[in-house]
Amino acid sequence: MPTILGQNQYGKAENRVVKITRDGATHHIKDLNVSVSLSGDMEEVHYSGSNTNVLPTDTTKNTVYAFAKEYGIESAEQFGIHLARHFVTSQEPIHRARIRIEEYAWERIEASGADSQSTGADEVKHSFVRKGQEVRLTQITYDGSSWEVISGLKDLVVMNSTNSEFWGYVKDKYTTLKEAHDRILATQVSGRWRFNWTDDDQRMPHWEKSYEQTRKHMLQAFAETYSLSLQQTLYQMGARIIDNRGEIDEVRFSLPNKHHFLVDLEPFGLKNDTADGAVYYAADRPYGLIEATILRDGCEARIPVDLTNL
Ligand SMILES: O=c1[nH]c(=O)c2[nH]c(=O)[nH]c2[nH]1
C-alpha cells in the first residue's frame, strides 16, 4: 500500500527558563515554559531517516537558553518572536516556527514591619512568592512572511458573590433547576486574544502593557456586569477588550461555570437562603462550560475553537 507523509512538526517542548535580572539589590524574575515546534522540508527524515535537514531538538533547547542570556526576555511575546524569526531565517529547510510560552508570575515578599500601604520600600528585593494560579500564555507562529500572535491566560479564578441571576430559561420534563435571582457567579478563566500585528513593517504592540490592560478590562467587565447568565458576562468581557484595545481583533473564552449551591439545612432546622450568612456547597463537577469568540466587526475568527489545542 503506498503511503505519504502528512502534517508533521518537531521541536523541544517545555523548556523551563528562569532569568534573574539584577537592578542593584533589586532582582527581577522571568519564569517561562517555552515549547518550540518547527516544520518544513522534513520528508526525508521520515521516509529514509536522513537527518540532513534536521536541526536537533537539543539545539532548539540550547537556542532558547542562549537567547535568554544574550538578548534577555523583555516579554514572552518578544522572546517568542525572536526565536521564531531565528529558526525560520537561519535554517533553509525550516519554513514555519511555532513558539508557545507559558509565563509564571512571581510577587515580592513584604519585609516584616511593612504595612498594607507599602510603597515597595519595605519589600524584600530578592524573595518572591508564586502569584496565584494564573498562567500567562502566548503562541507565536511565523512562516517567513507573516506573523500570528495569540496571547492569553488560564487558571484565573474569579467570583462575584452577588449581582448574578439565572432564570427564564427553557423548561422541559427533565428540568429541575430552580430559578435564581441572587446567586454566586464563579469561573476559572481560560482566554486567548489575537493581535492584529501580522508583519514586520507594522508597529509592534507594547506586549507587557497590552497584557496588563487586557487583563484589567476583562476583570473589570466580569466585576461590573450585572449578570443574567455566564454567557452574557463572557460576551461583556470580550467586548470590553475589543473596545479598549485596538491591537486585538479577536478574543475567545472558555469559562467553566463553577456552581455554588445553597446547602439544604432544613433537616437541621436551619434556614439557609441568600440573605446574610448563606452557606454554599462548591461543586467541582459536573460544571457548565460556556465558550465563545468575540470579534471586532469585519474580522475573521482564527483562534481554535478548542483552547486545549492551543
Ligand atoms: O449562566 C448560566 N448559563 C447557563 O446556560 C446555565 N445552565 C444552567 O444550568 N445554569 C446556567 N447558568
The ligand as an SDF file (V2000), in Angstrom:
LIG
                    3D

 12 13  0  0  0  0  0  0  0  0999 V2000
  -25.1020   31.2200   33.4050 O   0  0  0  0  0  0  0  0  0  0  0  0
  -25.6280   30.1240   33.1680 C   0  0  0  0  0  0  0  0  0  0  0  0
  -25.8060   29.7280   31.8630 N   0  0  0  0  0  0  0  0  0  0  0  0
  -26.3740   28.5350   31.5200 C   0  0  0  0  0  0  0  0  0  0  0  0
  -26.5260   28.2100   30.3130 O   0  0  0  0  0  0  0  0  0  0  0  0
  -26.7860   27.7030   32.5720 C   0  0  0  0  0  0  0  0  0  0  0  0
  -27.3590   26.4670   32.6090 N   0  0  0  0  0  0  0  0  0  0  0  0
  -27.5120   26.1310   33.9110 C   0  0  0  0  0  0  0  0  0  0  0  0
  -27.9970   25.0530   34.3250 O   0  0  0  0  0  0  0  0  0  0  0  0
  -27.0630   27.1290   34.7220 N   0  0  0  0  0  0  0  0  0  0  0  0
  -26.5890   28.1100   33.9150 C   0  0  0  0  0  0  0  0  0  0  0  0
  -26.0130   29.3130   34.1800 N   0  0  0  0  0  0  0  0  0  0  0  0
  1  2  2  0
  2  3  1  0
  2 12  1  0
  3  4  1  0
  4  5  2  0
  4  6  1  0
  6  7  1  0
  6 11  2  0
  7  8  1  0
  8  9  2  0
  8 10  1  0
 10 11  1  0
 11 12  1  0
M  END
$$$$
